[in-house]
Amino acid sequence: MIPGQKALLQLNRRTHTKFIGGSRFKNRREAFDAGVHRTTQAGIAGQAAGTQSICLSAGYSDDETDGDLITYTGFGGRDASTGKHIADQQLVQGNLGLVENYNLGRPVRVLVKLSVLSGNSSDTEYLYLGLFEVVSWSWGFRDGWKVLVYQLCVLGNQSLVPEEVAFSLARGEELPALRKSASVTRLVRNSAVARSVKKLYADTCQMCGLQLRTAAGTYSEAAHIRPLGIPHRGPDSLSNLLCLCPNCHTQFDGHALTVAPDGTVLKFDVPVGQLTVDDRHRLDFDQLEYQREISTGNTEQP
């Protein structure tokens, strides 16, 4: 565990124990004093080494919620008066910290302004949604400039969002009173599909050809090409999966490795090999092209 990681985890756990999902704060100062979001202005409370919390406010129309899933846009690159993007966002400070959270599996606290949920500008209180994990990050394109797009899922796939809130978010309804039960949208992966792609390639990496052997047998990982859930909405199917070694999987999810339409494996746009594709694997190359685009910021999110 790197320096500061243990303290960050302990702080998140203590804060979440004290303020469970659904706790309300009358303003950002109250949430700051409670230790839920330790900044009264910025949407990201964090540094390059790690981000502690984020706050969803009315500033970004691109931010989206879907039950226990959140799409969050990074900071920077916008004109303060018009809200229009005037420069590329950079992987620095809290933006880079969210990527570190993703790499190290660190949780992040999520605070949201009630007006974001209800659409009513008079709802000025803030709601603590709970602990979330960063499950993917990528580049998007806004107003002609590159932006960072993060996907967050409630920690451990156990809903910390009040069910009535999640139901409203998924349907775009106004926020109801917090007392009725309802269904919640959750991201569910099909483990059988993941096992099938690994079996098809006998745990051999499609990018580098490595077959890892351990005392318990061979090992590989199933990598989704187009990420599941919002904003990407990739299918959990064999056509959207690759069999990769842990090293290539990390570089693929980290947008260092991409695949050209002819199957050439690229590392930061430099050819490093050829993708192996079994005849029985009906791989969707459109998904690979999508992954290339979000790795370089050349596409709008749907």
C-alpha positions as CSV (number, residue, x, y, z in Angstrom):
1,M,0.0,0.0,0.0
2,I,1.5,3.3,-1.1
3,P,1.9,6.2,1.5
4,G,-1.4,7.9,2.2
5,Q,-3.6,5.2,0.7
6,K,-4.4,3.6,4.1
7,A,-5.3,7.0,5.6
8,L,-7.5,7.8,2.6
9,L,-9.4,4.5,2.9
10,Q,-9.8,5.0,6.6
11,L,-11.1,8.5,6.1
12,N,-13.6,7.3,3.5
13,R,-14.8,4.5,5.8
14,R,-15.1,6.8,8.8
15,T,-17.0,9.4,6.8
16,H,-19.3,6.9,5.2
17,T,-20.0,5.3,8.6
18,K,-21.1,8.6,10.0
19,F,-22.9,9.9,7.0
20,I,-24.7,7.1,5.2
21,G,-26.1,7.4,1.7
22,G,-29.1,9.7,1.9
23,S,-27.7,12.2,4.4
24,R,-28.5,15.8,3.4
25,F,-26.5,19.0,3.9
26,K,-28.0,22.5,3.5
27,N,-25.0,23.8,1.5
28,R,-21.4,23.0,0.4
29,R,-20.0,24.6,3.6
30,E,-21.9,22.1,5.8
31,A,-20.7,19.2,3.7
32,F,-17.2,20.6,3.9
33,D,-17.3,20.9,7.7
34,A,-18.6,17.3,7.9
35,G,-15.6,16.1,5.9
36,V,-17.8,14.7,3.1
37,H,-16.4,17.1,0.4
38,R,-13.5,19.2,1.5
39,T,-13.8,22.0,-0.9
40,T,-16.6,24.6,-1.2
41,Q,-16.0,25.4,-4.9
42,A,-14.4,22.7,-7.0
43,G,-16.2,19.6,-8.1
44,I,-13.2,17.4,-7.4
45,A,-11.5,17.2,-3.9
46,G,-8.2,15.5,-4.6
47,Q,-4.7,15.6,-5.9
48,A,-2.7,13.7,-8.5
49,A,-2.0,10.9,-6.0
50,G,-5.7,10.3,-5.3
51,T,-9.1,11.9,-5.2
52,Q,-11.2,11.7,-2.0
53,S,-14.6,13.0,-3.3
54,I,-16.5,14.5,-6.1
55,C,-19.6,16.8,-6.2
56,L,-22.2,16.8,-9.0
57,S,-23.7,20.2,-9.4
58,A,-25.6,22.0,-12.2
59,G,-22.4,22.9,-14.1
60,Y,-22.0,20.0,-16.4
61,S,-24.9,18.9,-18.6
62,D,-22.8,15.9,-19.7
63,D,-22.8,14.3,-16.2
64,E,-25.4,11.5,-16.1
65,T,-26.8,9.2,-13.6
66,D,-28.4,5.8,-14.1
67,G,-29.3,4.1,-10.9
68,D,-26.1,3.1,-9.2
69,L,-24.0,4.3,-12.2
70,I,-22.6,7.8,-12.7
71,T,-20.9,9.5,-15.6
72,Y,-18.7,12.3,-14.4
73,T,-16.8,14.9,-16.5
74,G,-13.4,16.1,-15.3
75,F,-12.4,19.7,-14.5
76,G,-10.8,22.4,-16.5
77,G,-10.8,23.8,-20.0
78,R,-14.0,25.8,-19.6
79,D,-14.7,29.5,-19.7
80,A,-15.9,30.6,-16.3
81,S,-18.5,33.0,-17.6
82,T,-20.0,31.0,-20.5
83,G,-19.4,27.4,-19.4
84,K,-18.1,26.7,-22.9
85,H,-15.0,24.6,-23.4
86,I,-12.0,26.7,-24.6
87,A,-9.2,24.2,-24.1
88,D,-8.4,20.5,-23.7
89,Q,-8.7,19.1,-20.2
90,Q,-5.5,17.7,-18.7
91,L,-4.6,14.6,-16.7
92,V,-3.5,16.7,-13.7
93,Q,-4.5,17.2,-10.0
94,G,-7.9,15.7,-9.2
95,N,-8.4,14.5,-12.8
96,L,-5.3,12.4,-12.5
97,G,-6.3,11.5,-9.0
98,L,-9.5,9.8,-10.3
99,V,-7.3,7.7,-12.7
100,E,-5.2,6.7,-9.7
101,N,-8.4,5.7,-7.8
102,Y,-9.2,3.5,-10.8
103,N,-5.7,2.0,-10.9
104,L,-5.6,1.2,-7.2
105,G,-9.2,0.4,-6.5
106,R,-9.7,3.4,-4.1
107,P,-13.2,4.4,-3.2
108,V,-14.4,8.0,-3.8
109,R,-17.3,9.8,-1.9
110,V,-20.1,11.3,-4.1
111,L,-22.1,14.4,-3.2
112,V,-24.8,15.7,-5.4
113,K,-26.8,18.9,-5.5
114,L,-30.5,18.1,-5.3
115,S,-31.3,20.3,-8.3
116,V,-29.3,17.9,-10.4
117,L,-31.7,15.1,-9.5
118,S,-35.0,17.1,-9.5
119,G,-34.4,19.6,-12.2
120,N,-35.7,22.3,-9.9
121,S,-33.2,25.1,-9.3
122,S,-34.8,25.9,-6.0
123,D,-33.5,22.6,-4.6
124,T,-30.2,23.9,-3.2
125,E,-29.5,21.2,-0.6
126,Y,-26.9,18.5,-1.2
127,L,-27.3,14.7,-0.9
128,Y,-24.5,12.3,0.0
129,L,-24.9,9.3,-2.2
130,G,-22.1,7.1,-0.6
131,L,-18.9,5.4,-1.7
132,F,-18.3,4.7,-5.4
133,E,-15.5,3.1,-7.4
134,V,-14.1,4.4,-10.6
135,V,-14.8,1.6,-13.1
136,S,-13.5,3.2,-16.3
137,W,-12.1,6.5,-17.7
138,S,-11.7,7.7,-21.2
139,W,-11.5,10.8,-23.4
140,G,-14.5,12.5,-24.8
141,F,-15.1,15.5,-27.1
142,R,-17.0,18.7,-26.0
143,D,-17.3,21.9,-28.0
144,G,-14.3,20.7,-30.1
145,W,-12.0,20.1,-27.1
146,K,-10.9,16.9,-25.3
147,V,-12.5,16.2,-21.9
148,L,-12.0,13.4,-19.4
149,V,-15.0,11.1,-18.8
150,Y,-15.2,8.9,-15.8
151,Q,-17.7,6.1,-15.0
152,L,-18.4,5.4,-11.4
153,C,-20.3,2.5,-9.8
154,V,-21.5,2.2,-6.3
155,L,-18.9,0.3,-4.2
156,G,-19.2,-3.5,-4.1
157,N,-22.3,-3.4,-6.3
158,Q,-24.3,-2.8,-3.1
159,S,-26.7,0.1,-3.6
160,L,-25.9,3.0,-1.3
161,V,-28.2,5.3,-3.3
162,P,-31.7,5.5,-1.7
163,E,-33.8,3.4,-4.0
164,E,-36.4,6.1,-4.6
165,V,-33.6,8.5,-5.7
166,A,-32.1,5.9,-8.0
167,F,-35.5,5.2,-9.5
168,S,-36.0,8.9,-10.2
169,L,-32.6,9.3,-11.7
170,A,-33.1,6.4,-14.1
171,R,-36.4,7.7,-15.2
172,G,-35.5,11.4,-15.2
173,E,-38.3,12.2,-12.7
174,E,-38.4,14.7,-9.9
175,L,-36.9,13.6,-6.6
176,P,-39.6,12.0,-4.5
177,A,-39.9,11.8,-0.7
178,L,-37.3,9.2,0.6
179,R,-39.7,6.5,1.7
180,K,-41.0,4.3,-1.2
181,S,-39.3,1.2,-2.4
182,A,-38.5,0.8,-6.1
183,S,-36.2,-1.1,-8.4
184,V,-32.7,0.1,-9.0
185,T,-30.5,-0.1,-12.2
186,R,-27.3,-2.0,-11.5
187,L,-24.4,-3.1,-13.6
188,V,-24.3,-6.9,-13.8
189,R,-21.5,-8.8,-15.6
190,N,-22.1,-12.2,-17.1
191,S,-19.3,-14.4,-15.7
192,A,-20.1,-17.2,-18.1
193,V,-19.3,-15.0,-21.1
194,A,-16.0,-14.0,-19.5
195,R,-15.1,-17.7,-19.0
196,S,-16.0,-18.5,-22.6
197,V,-13.5,-16.1,-24.1
198,K,-10.7,-17.3,-21.8
199,K,-11.5,-20.9,-22.7
200,L,-11.6,-20.1,-26.4
201,Y,-8.0,-18.8,-26.3
202,A,-6.8,-21.2,-23.7
203,D,-5.8,-18.3,-21.5
204,T,-3.4,-16.9,-24.2
205,C,-3.3,-13.2,-24.7
206,Q,-4.7,-12.1,-28.0
207,M,-2.4,-9.1,-28.1
208,C,1.0,-10.3,-27.0
209,G,0.6,-14.1,-27.2
210,L,1.6,-14.7,-23.6
211,Q,0.1,-17.6,-21.7
212,L,0.6,-17.2,-18.0
213,R,1.2,-20.3,-16.0
214,T,0.7,-20.6,-12.2
215,A,0.7,-23.4,-9.7
216,A,-3.1,-23.5,-10.1
217,G,-3.0,-23.6,-14.0
218,T,-3.1,-21.0,-16.7
219,Y,-4.4,-17.5,-16.1
220,S,-5.9,-14.7,-18.3
221,E,-8.4,-11.9,-18.0
222,A,-11.5,-11.0,-20.0
223,A,-11.4,-7.4,-21.1
224,H,-14.5,-5.5,-22.3
225,I,-13.7,-3.5,-25.4
226,R,-16.5,-1.0,-25.1
227,P,-17.1,-0.4,-21.4
228,L,-20.4,-1.5,-19.9
229,G,-22.9,1.0,-18.5
230,I,-23.2,4.7,-19.0
231,P,-22.0,6.5,-21.0
232,H,-20.6,3.8,-23.2
233,R,-23.4,1.2,-22.9
234,G,-21.2,-1.7,-24.3
235,P,-22.8,-5.2,-24.6
236,D,-21.8,-7.9,-22.2
237,S,-21.2,-10.4,-25.0
238,L,-18.4,-12.4,-26.6
239,S,-18.2,-9.9,-29.5
240,N,-17.2,-7.2,-27.1
241,L,-14.6,-9.2,-25.2
242,L,-10.9,-9.9,-25.5
243,C,-8.8,-12.5,-23.8
244,L,-5.8,-10.6,-22.4
245,C,-2.9,-11.1,-20.0
246,P,-3.0,-8.7,-17.0
247,N,-0.3,-6.5,-18.4
248,C,-2.1,-5.9,-21.8
249,H,-5.4,-5.6,-20.0
250,T,-4.1,-2.8,-17.8
251,Q,-2.6,-1.0,-20.8
252,F,-5.8,-1.5,-22.9
253,D,-8.1,-0.1,-20.1
254,G,-5.5,2.6,-19.6
255,H,-5.8,3.7,-23.2
256,A,-2.2,2.9,-24.1
257,L,-3.1,-0.1,-26.3
258,T,-5.6,0.1,-29.2
259,V,-6.3,-2.0,-32.3
260,A,-6.5,-0.6,-35.8
261,P,-9.2,-1.8,-38.3
262,D,-6.7,-4.3,-39.9
263,G,-6.0,-5.9,-36.5
264,T,-2.7,-4.1,-35.8
265,V,-2.1,-3.7,-32.1
266,L,-0.9,-0.1,-31.4
267,K,0.9,1.3,-28.4
268,F,0.4,5.0,-28.4
269,D,-0.2,4.7,-32.2
270,V,3.0,2.8,-32.7
271,P,2.5,-0.8,-34.1
272,V,3.6,-3.5,-31.7
273,G,1.9,-6.6,-33.0
274,Q,-1.1,-8.2,-34.5
275,L,-4.3,-9.2,-32.8
276,T,-5.0,-12.9,-32.8
277,V,-8.7,-13.7,-33.6
278,D,-10.1,-17.2,-33.6
279,D,-12.5,-18.0,-36.4
280,R,-15.1,-18.9,-33.8
281,H,-14.8,-15.5,-32.2
282,R,-17.2,-13.1,-33.9
283,L,-15.4,-10.1,-32.7
284,D,-17.0,-6.7,-33.3
285,F,-14.3,-4.5,-34.8
286,D,-16.7,-1.5,-34.5
287,Q,-16.3,-1.8,-30.7
288,L,-12.5,-1.8,-31.2
289,E,-12.7,1.4,-33.2
290,Y,-14.9,3.0,-30.5
291,Q,-12.2,2.1,-27.9
292,R,-9.6,3.7,-30.2
293,E,-11.7,6.9,-30.4
294,I,-12.3,7.2,-26.6
295,S,-8.6,6.6,-26.0
296,T,-7.6,9.6,-28.1
297,G,-10.6,11.9,-27.5
298,N,-11.9,11.8,-31.1
299,T,-15.6,11.0,-30.5
300,E,-18.7,12.4,-28.9
301,Q,-20.2,10.2,-26.2
302,P,-23.6,8.9,-27.4
